[in-house]
Amino acid sequence: MAEIVVVESKQAAGELVALKIRGLIESRADTVLGLATGSTPLPVYAALAQSLRKNPMDVSRVRGFALDEYVGLPEGHPESYRTVITRDVVRPLGLTPTLICVPNGEIETLEHAGADYERAIEAAGGIDLQILGIGRTGHLGFNEPGSSFASLTRVKTLAPKSRADNARFFASPDEVPRHCITQGLGTIRRARHLVLLAFGAEKAAAIAAAVEGPVTASQPGSAIQLHEHVTVVLDPPAAAALANLDYYRYIWANKPAWQGI
């Protein structure tokens, strides 16, 4: 069963996960992180950046792999995930840019871009901790409903709801790409630790389906139930639809502090 942690705010969630990541880096200088984009993981990156400013440590060997990338955006586009990862993660944390990988969304190389990315992850020794958000459709990365739990990095067509959700980042909805390249659910499940974050009432139904619903391709988030080490960090509105919420709170309140997440 996934470990469910309900905290009072996004900031508290960010601090909790940042502490875990810092511990990983302290124990292994070349830790490999799986990096999600969007607004959900921003509190983690902000808390980790603040921690590194207060108590500096060497992060020059930390490696990272982004979950996904849009197809066809020109190099340097402000909403390409390469640009976003550089702005929100690499620069604030002081990571080495050449060690942070993003799937190649160039149209000319799409045929083998997924296989190339899988080989790069494998060559790095696999992902130690994968940060995840979840969409209203239950998608992880851009694995929309119907995605195979065995799927690897590949090109996908974005669902209309996902394009609508991402339209706020573009000048108009028509500018949102229709295709992306994303780590598959099988790729995500290979990470040694999954940390799924969700905030707000609009994510409550997707979280309940992922944590307590049947394991089904109709709810890609439910793939986390097949992983041996999953931590789900929520604010109260995102946790509100969980049937066993009181039990999860009890478990966390009585967990030995030294175990962390």
Buried (B, 14 or more C-beta within 10 A) or exposed (E): EBBBBBBEEBEBBBBBBBBBBBEBBEEEEEBBBBBBBBEBBBBBBBBBBBBBEEEEEEBEEBBBBBBBBBBBBEEEBEBBBBBBBBEBBBEBBBBEEEBBBBBBBBEEEBEEBBEEBBEBBEEBEBBBBBBBBBBBBBBBBBBBBEBBBEBBBBBBBBBEBBBEBBBEBBEEEEBBBEBBBBBBBBBBBBBBBBBBBBBBEEBBBBBBBBBBBEEBBEBBBBBBBEBEEBBBBBBBBBBBBBEBBEEBBEBBEEEEEEEEB
